Amino acid sequence: MTHPAVDESPDTEAPLDPAAQRLQAKLKRLLAVSSLIMVLGFVAVFAAIIYKLTEGGTRPGAGDIAATVAIGKDGQVESMAMAEGRLILLVREGTASRLLYLDPATGQVLGETAFVAR
C-alpha cells in the first residue's frame, strides 16, 4: 500500500445514515408490494385462460334443443346465431325485419327487437 490512510478494500462500505436507511426500507417494501401485485395478476390471467379452456366443452345434445319455434305465418329466417345461451334469429316478415331471442331448450321467445325505418 502506498497510502496507508486510504482503505482500498472494495468489500467495506461506509454505513448509511438513518435517512438513507429509511428510504432504502421504503423502496424494499414498495418492490415487495408491486411484485406481489404482479404475481397476483399473472395468476388471475392464467386462471381465466384455464377456466375458458375447460368450460367450452359443454355442448347441448339433441334433447336440449327445442323441436319447433313459432316465428309467424309469413316469417322467413334470414340468419341465426347462439350467444350467451340464447338462440338469436333474424326473421323477415314481408318488408319488416326483427330479431327474436329464444331459449334453445324450450323454444320460448325471451325477447324481440324490431327494426323500424326512420
N, C-alpha and C positions, 0 to 999 in steps of 0.2 A: 504494500500500500504506500502510495506516495504521499497521501494526505490522511493522517490518522484521525482527524476530526470529522471527516466526511464518511458517512456509512454508505457503502456502495452495495449492500446486500439487497437484492430485489424482493426477498421474502418479508422483509419488515416494512410496514407502512405506519404512517403516523395515525394515531387514533382519531376518530371523527369527533367533532364537537357535538354537544347534545342536540342542537337544531338539525344538523345533518343526519343524526341517528333517527330522529323523529320523522324526518322526511323519507328516509330510507324505509322505515317501518310502514309508513303510509303507502308508499309505492308497492311494497311487497303485498299488502292487503289488497290494493287495487288490482294487482296482477292476479292474485288468487281468485278474487270475485269475478273478474272478467273471464278467466279461464273456466271457472265453474259454469258461468252462463253459456259460454261457447260449447262446452261438453253437453249441457242440457239441451241446447238447440240441435246438435247433431243427433242426440238420442231421440228427440221428438221427430226429426225428419226421417230417420231410419224406421222408427215405429210406424209412421204414417205410410211409408212405402211398403213395409211388410203387411200392414193391415189391408192396403189396397190390393196387393197381390193375392192374399189369401181370401179376400171377400168375394172376388169376381167369379168364383167357381159355382155359384148357385144360379142355376138356370131353371125357369119354370118348365114343368113337364106338361104332357098333353092334357092331364086332368086339371091343371091350374089355369087354363085359358078358356074363356067363355066360348060357347059354341055359336051363339048368334049375338048380333049387335044391331039395334034398331037405329037407322040413320034417316029415315024419311022416305016418302013414296018416290020422289023424283031424284033422290040423292045418289051421287056418284062419288066414290072415294078416290081422291086425286093422289093422296100421299098418306103415309103412316110412319110413326116413329115411337120408340119406347124411351121414356125419360122419367127418372125418379119413381119408378114403379107404376107409371101411368102409361096407357096407350093413347097416343095423340093422333087423331085422324083429321085430315084436311078434306072436308066434304063440300062438293059443289052441287047446289040445287038450283037449276036454271041459271040465272046470272049472279046469284048470291053465293058467297063462299063463307065457310065458318070452320072453326077448329072445335072438335069435340074431345074432351078429356075423359077417358074411360078407365074404369077399374078392369084390368085384364082378366081377373078371375071370375067376376060376375057379369061383366058387360054393362054395368050400370054407369050412366052418364054422371061424372063428377062435376063437370063444368063445361062452359061453352063460350067461345069468343067469336062474335060475328064481325065480319069486315064490312064497313059502310063506306061508300064513295062520298066524297065531300065536294 
